[in-house]
Amino acid sequence: MEFQKFIGLKQQCEAILRGIGFRKLPPELMSEIFLCLTRPVLELNGNYALFPHFLKVPFILSRVCRRWRTVALSTPALW
């Protein structure tokens, strides 16, 4: 039941992002999303895991486009 609730919420978030586009998100929200890539996530088996290349996340994000670079560089917790 909890997993289905999570999937539903994930799909709603994806639909919102598709509708407004990531480009229109405020930098503060983008920073939070970027930081989520560096935090452990709870897997279905109950273990915590990190994004496979979490040490490279700041560098990867800063190479996407000028706006992402600005947001990444202005997020000290990312580094």
DSSP file (Angstrom, degrees, kcal/mol; ACC not computed):
  #  RESIDUE AA STRUCTURE BP1 BP2  ACC     N-H-->O    O-->H-N    N-H-->O    O-->H-N    TCO  KAPPA ALPHA  PHI   PSI    X-CA   Y-CA   Z-CA
    1    1 A M     >        0   0    0      0, 0.0     4,-1.8     0, 0.0     5,-0.1   0.000 360.0 360.0 360.0 -46.4    0.0    0.0    0.0
    2    2 A E  H  >  +     0   0    0      1,-0.2     4,-2.1     2,-0.2     5,-0.1   0.882 360.0  52.7 -63.3 -39.3    2.8    2.5    1.0
    3    3 A F  H  > S+     0   0    0      1,-0.2     4,-2.6     2,-0.2    -1,-0.2   0.908 107.4  51.0 -64.4 -42.0    4.7    1.7   -2.2
    4    4 A Q  H  > S+     0   0    0      1,-0.2     4,-2.3     2,-0.2    -1,-0.2   0.877 108.8  52.1 -62.6 -38.0    1.6    2.4   -4.4
    5    5 A K  H  X S+     0   0    0     -4,-1.8     4,-2.2     2,-0.2    -1,-0.2   0.912 110.0  49.1 -63.5 -42.8    1.2    5.7   -2.6
    6    6 A F  H  X S+     0   0    0     -4,-2.1     4,-2.7     2,-0.2    -2,-0.2   0.925 110.2  50.3 -62.1 -45.9    4.8    6.5   -3.4
    7    7 A I  H  X S+     0   0    0     -4,-2.6     4,-2.4     1,-0.2    -2,-0.2   0.904 110.4  50.4 -60.8 -42.1    4.4    5.6   -7.1
    8    8 A G  H  X S+     0   0    0     -4,-2.3     4,-1.9     2,-0.2    -1,-0.2   0.913 111.6  47.1 -62.1 -43.5    1.3    7.8   -7.3
    9    9 A L  H  X S+     0   0    0     -4,-2.2     4,-2.3     2,-0.2    -2,-0.2   0.896 111.0  52.3 -65.3 -40.8    3.1   10.7   -5.8
   10   10 A K  H  X S+     0   0    0     -4,-2.7     4,-2.3     1,-0.2    -2,-0.2   0.915 109.4  49.2 -61.0 -43.8    6.1   10.2   -8.1
   11   11 A Q  H  X S+     0   0    0     -4,-2.4     4,-2.1     1,-0.2    -1,-0.2   0.870 109.7  51.7 -66.1 -36.7    3.8   10.2  -11.1
   12   12 A Q  H  X S+     0   0    0     -4,-1.9     4,-2.2     2,-0.2    -1,-0.2   0.918 110.3  48.7 -64.5 -43.0    2.1   13.4  -10.0
   13   13 A C  H  X S+     0   0    0     -4,-2.3     4,-2.5     1,-0.2    -2,-0.2   0.907 110.9  50.4 -63.4 -42.0    5.5   15.1   -9.5
   14   14 A E  H  X S+     0   0    0     -4,-2.3     4,-2.3     1,-0.2    -1,-0.2   0.897 109.8  50.7 -63.3 -40.0    6.6   14.0  -13.0
   15   15 A A  H  X S+     0   0    0     -4,-2.1     4,-2.1     2,-0.2    -1,-0.2   0.892 110.2  49.8 -65.5 -39.3    3.4   15.3  -14.5
   16   16 A I  H  X S+     0   0    0     -4,-2.2     4,-2.5     2,-0.2     5,-0.4   0.934 111.5  48.2 -63.9 -45.8    3.9   18.7  -12.8
   17   17 A L  H  X S+     0   0    0     -4,-2.5     4,-2.0     1,-0.2    -2,-0.2   0.870 112.0  49.4 -64.7 -36.4    7.5   18.9  -14.0
   18   18 A R  H  < S+     0   0    0     -4,-2.3    -1,-0.2    -5,-0.2    -2,-0.2   0.888 112.6  49.7 -66.6 -37.9    6.5   18.0  -17.6
   19   19 A G  H  < S+     0   0    0     -4,-2.1    -2,-0.2    -5,-0.2    -1,-0.2   0.911 125.1  23.7 -70.0 -43.8    3.7   20.6  -17.5
   20   20 A I  H  < S-     0   0    0     -4,-2.5     4,-0.3    -5,-0.1    -2,-0.2   0.700 105.7-128.4 -97.3 -20.7    5.7   23.6  -16.2
   21   21 A G    ><  -     0   0    0     -4,-2.0     3,-1.1    -5,-0.4     4,-0.2   0.343  18.5-100.0  81.2 142.6    9.1   22.5  -17.4
   22   22 A F  G >  S+     0   0    0      1,-0.3     3,-1.3     2,-0.2    -1,-0.1   0.769 116.6  69.9 -66.6 -26.1   12.3   22.3  -15.3
   23   23 A R  G 3  S+     0   0    0      1,-0.3    -1,-0.3    -3,-0.0    -2,-0.1   0.771  95.5  53.3 -64.0 -26.1   13.4   25.6  -16.7
   24   24 A K  G <  S+     0   0    0     -3,-1.1    -1,-0.3    -4,-0.3    -2,-0.2   0.486  82.0 111.3 -91.2  -2.8   10.7   27.5  -14.9
   25   25 A L  S <  S-     0   0    0     -3,-1.3    -3,-0.0    -4,-0.2    -8,-0.0  -0.451  76.5-108.8 -70.1 142.8   11.5   26.1  -11.4
   26   26 A P    >>  -     0   0    0      0, 0.0     4,-2.1     0, 0.0     3,-0.7  -0.394  27.0-114.5 -68.1 151.5   13.0   28.6   -9.0
   27   27 A P  H 3> S+     0   0    0      0, 0.0     4,-2.5     0, 0.0     5,-0.2   0.828 114.5  59.6 -56.5 -34.3   16.7   28.2   -8.2
   28   28 A E  H 3> S+     0   0    0      1,-0.2     4,-1.6     2,-0.2     5,-0.1   0.895 107.9  44.5 -62.8 -40.1   15.9   27.3   -4.5
   29   29 A L  H <> S+     0   0    0     -3,-0.7     4,-2.2     2,-0.2    -1,-0.2   0.884 111.3  53.2 -71.9 -38.6   13.8   24.4   -5.6
   30   30 A M  H  X S+     0   0    0     -4,-2.1     4,-2.8     1,-0.2    -2,-0.2   0.907 106.3  54.2 -61.7 -40.5   16.4   23.3   -8.1
   31   31 A S  H  X S+     0   0    0     -4,-2.5     4,-2.5     1,-0.2    -1,-0.2   0.918 108.2  49.1 -58.4 -44.3   19.0   23.4   -5.4
   32   32 A E  H  X S+     0   0    0     -4,-1.6     4,-1.5     2,-0.2    -1,-0.2   0.897 111.4  48.9 -63.7 -40.3   16.9   21.0   -3.2
   33   33 A I  H  X S+     0   0    0     -4,-2.2     4,-0.7     2,-0.2    -2,-0.2   0.920 111.2  50.2 -64.9 -43.1   16.4   18.6   -6.1
   34   34 A F  H >< S+     0   0    0     -4,-2.8     3,-1.1     1,-0.2     4,-0.3   0.913 108.1  53.3 -60.3 -42.8   20.2   18.7   -6.8
   35   35 A L  H >< S+     0   0    0     -4,-2.5     3,-1.7     1,-0.3     4,-0.5   0.826  97.6  65.6 -64.0 -31.1   20.9   18.0   -3.1
   36   36 A C  H >< S+     0   0    0     -4,-1.5     3,-0.8     1,-0.3    -1,-0.3   0.801  92.9  62.4 -61.0 -27.3   18.6   14.9   -3.2
   37   37 A L  T << S+     0   0    0     -3,-1.1    14,-0.4    -4,-0.7    -1,-0.3   0.650 103.3  48.9 -72.9 -14.0   21.0   13.3   -5.7
   38   38 A T  T <  S+     0   0    0     -3,-1.7    -1,-0.2    -4,-0.3    -2,-0.2   0.456  97.5  85.9-102.7  -2.5   23.7   13.4   -3.0
   39   39 A R  S <  S-     0   0    0     -3,-0.8    12,-0.3    -4,-0.5    10,-0.1  -0.701  85.7-103.1-100.2 149.7   21.6   11.8   -0.2
   40   40 A P        -     0   0    0      0, 0.0     2,-0.4     0, 0.0    10,-0.2  -0.396  36.0-149.9 -65.2 146.7   21.1    8.2    0.5
   41   41 A V  E     -A   49   0A   0      8,-3.2     8,-2.4    -4,-0.1     2,-0.6  -0.913  16.9-113.9-118.9 149.0   17.7    6.8   -0.7
   42   42 A L  E     -A   48   0A   0     -2,-0.4     6,-0.2     6,-0.2     2,-0.1  -0.699  32.9-150.0 -82.5 122.0   15.7    4.0    0.9
   43   43 A E    >   -     0   0    0      4,-3.4     3,-1.8    -2,-0.6    -1,-0.0  -0.378  29.6-101.2 -85.5 169.5   15.4    1.0   -1.5
   44   44 A L  T 3  S+     0   0    0      1,-0.3    -1,-0.1     2,-0.1    -2,-0.0   0.791 120.8  59.0 -61.6 -29.0   12.5   -1.4   -1.6
   45   45 A N  T 3  S-     0   0    0      2,-0.1    -1,-0.3     1,-0.1     3,-0.1   0.414 120.9-105.2 -83.8   3.8   14.5   -4.0    0.3
   46   46 A G  S <  S+     0   0    0     -3,-1.8     2,-0.2     1,-0.3    -2,-0.1   0.380  82.9 120.3  92.1  -5.0   14.9   -1.6    3.3
   47   47 A N        -     0   0    0     -5,-0.0    -4,-3.4     1,-0.0     2,-0.4  -0.571  62.0-121.6 -89.9 156.6   18.6   -0.8    2.6
   48   48 A Y  E     -A   42   0A   0     -6,-0.2     2,-0.3    -2,-0.2    -6,-0.2  -0.777  32.0-178.4 -96.3 143.6   19.9    2.7    1.9
   49   49 A A  E     -A   41   0A   0     -8,-2.4    -8,-3.2    -2,-0.4     2,-0.3  -0.964  18.8-132.3-139.1 155.2   21.8    3.3   -1.3
   50   50 A L        -     0   0    0     -2,-0.3   -12,-0.1   -10,-0.2   -13,-0.1  -0.762  40.5 -88.8-103.5 153.0   23.6    6.3   -2.9
   51   51 A F    >   -     0   0    0    -14,-0.4     3,-2.0   -12,-0.3     4,-0.2  -0.398  49.2-114.5 -52.4 133.1   23.2    7.6   -6.4
   52   52 A P  T 3  S+     0   0    0      0, 0.0     3,-0.2     0, 0.0    -1,-0.1   0.796 111.9  29.0 -49.8 -36.8   25.9    5.5   -8.3
   53   53 A H  T >> S+     0   0    0      1,-0.2     3,-1.7     2,-0.1     4,-0.7  -0.221  76.2 142.5-116.9  43.1   28.0    8.6   -9.1
   54   54 A F  G X4  +     0   0    0     -3,-2.0     3,-0.5     1,-0.3    -1,-0.2   0.773  69.4  57.9 -60.8 -27.2   27.1   10.7   -6.1
   55   55 A L  G 34 S+     0   0    0      1,-0.2    -1,-0.3    -3,-0.2     4,-0.2   0.776 109.7  45.3 -71.7 -24.1   30.7   12.1   -5.8
   56   56 A K  G <> S+     0   0    0     -3,-1.7     4,-2.6     1,-0.2     3,-0.5   0.502  83.8 101.5 -93.8  -5.7   30.5   13.4   -9.4
   57   57 A V  H <X S+     0   0    0     -4,-0.7     4,-2.9    -3,-0.5     5,-0.3   0.884  79.5  49.7 -50.5 -50.8   27.0   14.9   -9.1
   58   58 A P  H  > S+     0   0    0      0, 0.0     4,-1.9     0, 0.0    -1,-0.2   0.902 114.4  45.8 -58.4 -39.0   28.1   18.5   -8.7
   59   59 A F  H  4 S+     0   0    0     -3,-0.5     4,-0.4    -4,-0.2    -2,-0.2   0.895 113.5  48.6 -70.4 -39.9   30.4   18.3  -11.7
   60   60 A I  H >< S+     0   0    0     -4,-2.6     3,-1.3     1,-0.2     4,-0.3   0.943 113.3  47.1 -63.9 -48.0   27.7   16.5  -13.8
   61   61 A L  H >X S+     0   0    0     -4,-2.9     3,-1.2     1,-0.3     4,-0.5   0.865 106.7  57.5 -63.4 -36.6   25.0   19.1  -12.9
   62   62 A S  T 3< S+     0   0    0     -4,-1.9    -1,-0.3    -5,-0.3     7,-0.2   0.563 104.1  54.3 -74.1  -5.5   27.3   22.0  -13.6
   63   63 A R  T <4 S+     0   0    0     -3,-1.3    -1,-0.2    -4,-0.4    -2,-0.2   0.436  85.7  81.9-104.6  -1.2   27.9   20.9  -17.1
   64   64 A V  T <4 S-     0   0    0     -3,-1.2     2,-0.3    -4,-0.3    -2,-0.1   0.972 108.2 -39.1 -70.6 -53.9   24.2   20.6  -18.2
   65   65 A C     X  -     0   0    0     -4,-0.5     4,-2.3     1,-0.1    -1,-0.3  -0.956  62.6 -87.7-162.6 174.1   23.7   24.3  -19.1
   66   66 A R  H  > S+     0   0    0     -2,-0.3     4,-2.4     1,-0.2     5,-0.2   0.898 123.1  49.9 -60.1 -43.2   24.5   27.8  -17.8
   67   67 A R  H  > S+     0   0    0      1,-0.2     4,-2.5     2,-0.2    -1,-0.2   0.927 111.4  47.7 -64.8 -44.5   21.5   28.0  -15.5
   68   68 A W  H  > S+     0   0    0      1,-0.2     4,-3.1     2,-0.2     5,-0.2   0.891 111.0  52.8 -63.1 -38.1   22.3   24.6  -13.9
   69   69 A R  H  X S+     0   0    0     -4,-2.3     4,-2.8     2,-0.2     5,-0.2   0.928 109.6  48.3 -62.4 -44.7   25.9   25.6  -13.5
   70   70 A T  H  X S+     0   0    0     -4,-2.4     4,-1.4     2,-0.2    -2,-0.2   0.923 114.8  45.0 -61.8 -44.9   24.9   28.8  -11.7
   71   71 A V  H  < S+     0   0    0     -4,-2.5    -2,-0.2     2,-0.2    -1,-0.2   0.932 114.5  48.5 -65.8 -45.4   22.5   27.0   -9.4
   72   72 A A  H >< S+     0   0    0     -4,-3.1     3,-1.5     1,-0.2     6,-0.2   0.929 112.6  47.7 -61.0 -45.8   25.0   24.2   -8.7
   73   73 A L  H 3< S+     0   0    0     -4,-2.8    -1,-0.2     1,-0.3    -2,-0.2   0.770 110.0  53.4 -68.7 -24.6   27.8   26.6   -7.9
   74   74 A S  T 3< S+     0   0    0     -4,-1.4    -1,-0.3    -5,-0.2    -2,-0.2   0.267  91.3  83.0 -93.6  12.7   25.6   28.7   -5.6
   75   75 A T    X>  -     0   0    0     -3,-1.5     3,-1.8     1,-0.2     4,-0.5  -0.803  57.1-177.4-114.9  87.3   24.6   25.6   -3.6
   76   76 A P  G >4 S+     0   0    0      0, 0.0     3,-1.3     0, 0.0    -1,-0.2   0.818  78.6  62.6 -56.2 -34.8   27.5   25.2   -1.1
   77   77 A A  G 34 S+     0   0    0      1,-0.3    -2,-0.0     2,-0.2     0, 0.0   0.717  93.9  64.5 -65.9 -18.8   26.0   22.0    0.4
   78   78 A L  G <4        0   0    0     -3,-1.8    -1,-0.3     1,-0.2    -5,-0.1   0.773 360.0 360.0 -72.3 -26.0   26.4   20.3   -2.9
   79   79 A W    <<        0   0    0     -3,-1.3    -1,-0.2    -4,-0.5    -2,-0.2   0.391 360.0 360.0 -99.8 360.0   30.2   20.6   -2.7
